[in-house]
């Protein structure tokens, strides 16, 4: 019996998984609320990050540093795919986060 071979251009379908999505879900730094970066209100994002950072027993740094680095991580990983309005909201969330921690 002849062996049936795939055509040279055929590739197996692969599910694309991103390490950054796993980090956002399973980070040792914080246990984030579901969809925290999707909130439209920067104050709500900042409050949620602050609460998560203060509650976490697994973080290795101060709460402000943990919360800010998770926010920066999200902004940096989204990169060019992040709309200008969303970038503005997340930048404002940074300002609000500093205010909540008394570092404004």
N, C-alpha and C positions, 0 to 999 in steps of 0.2 A: 504494500500500500504506500502511495506517495504521501509525504508529510506536507500538510497544508501550512504555508508560511504567510505571515502578514506582509502586506505591501510595505516597501521601504519608507513611505511617508506616513504610515499609520502609527499613531502613538497611543499608548494606554491612557485612558482618562485618569487624571490624578486630582484628588481633592487638594486645593491649595489651603495650607494652614500657615498662619503667621505666628512667629515666636512672640511678637509684640502683643498679640491678642491674648496669648497665654499668660504673659507677664501681667497684663491688666487684670485678668481674672484671678490669678493665683499668686499674686505678689506676696512676699513675706513682709513687706513693709506695711501694707494696709489691707483691711477687708472693706472694700468699697461697696457702696450701695449700687444696686443694679441700675445702669443707665445714667450714672452721675454726670458723665460728660455730655450727655444729651440734653440736660436741663437748659432752659433758655435764660434763666435768671442767674447772673454771676454771683449774687449773694447766696443763693441756694446752693450753688456748686461749692462755694467757699465754706459754708456751714457744714455741708455734708463731708467734705474733705477733712475739716477740723475735727468733727465728731469721730470720724473713722480713725484719724491719726491719734487722737487722745485715748480712744478705746483699745487700740491695738496693743497687744502684749508682745508681738513678734517684731516690732520695728527695732531698728538698730540705732537710729538717730533721734534727735529731738522731734516732737510732733510737727512743728512748723516745717522743718527740713524734709520730713517724710511726705507731708501733704504737698509741699511745693514741688518736690522732685517727681511725684506721681503726675501732677498737673503738667509740668514741663515735659515729662516723658510722653504723655498723650499728645501734646502740641507738636513735639518734634517727630513723632512717628507718623502723625497724620500728614505732615509736610505740605506739599503743594496741593493735595486733595482737599485741604481744609478751606472752605469759603471765607472770604474776607470778614463777613459779618460774624461768623463763628469764631475766627481768630480774635476779633475785637471783644467778643463776650468772654472768651477764655483769658485774654489779657486783663480784662476788668476783674475776673475772678481772682487773679493773682493779687491785684491791688486789695481786693476785699479780704483775701486770706491774710495778708500782712496786717490789715486793720484789726481783724478778729484776734490776732495774736499780739496786738499792741506794738507792732513794728512799722507802723505807717510813717 
